Amino acid sequence: MTRPLTFAKNLASLVTAAALLFVLAAACGDDKASPKTGSNSNWLVTCGDASDCASTGACLCGACSRECNDDLDCSSLEGARCSAIDDAARGAQCGGSEPAVGLCLPRCEPGSCADGQSCVDGACVLAELPENDFCDPARAASQADRAAEEQLLALLQQDRVAGSTACASGETSAPAPPLRLDGRLSCVARMRALDQAATGVTGPADSEGRGAAERASLAGYEVSVWWESYAYNAASGSQAYDRILSDADSCPELGGPQYTDVGVGTAEDTFVVLLAAQ
């Protein structure tokens, strides 16, 4: 008498399994049809032309993305937002020589972007370090270190743009344009932090006697003006920023309009911020 019941259970199991396979197949098909974003964006990748960007259809500022005027233009790219022309994220991705268009970029928080990317102004940008012998040791930054660097950068940019950099002297900065994160300067800042952590040599010159301008040249960036700030024994990016603000020499430089680019580096409990212009 139990055989019909057993048969019914087996039939129900087969139907359920078939439905599950259909759902999985459909999900796999959807994944191929529309690119996913977030911490592992598979569409913000380096490109040479549109043929490298099948999922987005456009190669902009050296990355697969789309032009935009507002967030709705980026709605087909999951998790993306529109980075406007004057945003720090678009500036970091495009520099000053690209067409004046907004750019779809993945949303982020410090530390959430994929390897080879950085979180700038709430959006992931490509931020590969130069491929050369000088920068190679700085390439292996941990996710925790990258998150701390990006936290420090976010605080610096926020105060710089708002004109609210408050120094211990009581001086407050005037509003200034956001700085462009530059992978070459990030290399230089990380290398200085690594050197300080390893040797204990502090100040502008590293343990080999090289100043910031010489180190920047090794990374492929020729400076016209620069300033390097340091924070020691800092447990986080926010603590490092507070210590830089308390430095009477460094703090006023953070809002300096003469600087256009920035690099941030950390190693152990040492942080370095390099401001520069070419």
Secondary structure, DSSP 8 states (H G I E B T S, - for coil): --HHHHHHHHHHHHHHHHHHHHHHHHHHHHHHHS---STT-SSS-B-SSGGG-TTT--EETTEE--EESSGGGGTTSTTEEEE-TT-HHHHHHHTTSS-S-EEEEEB--TT-S-TTEEEETTEEEE-----STTTGGGGG--HHHHHHHHHHHHHHHHHHHHT--B-TTS-B-------EE-HHHHHHHHHHHHHHHHH---SSS-TTS--HHHHHHHTT---SEEEEEEE-S-SSHHHHHHHHHT-TTTGGGGG-TT--EEEEEEETTEEEEEEEE-
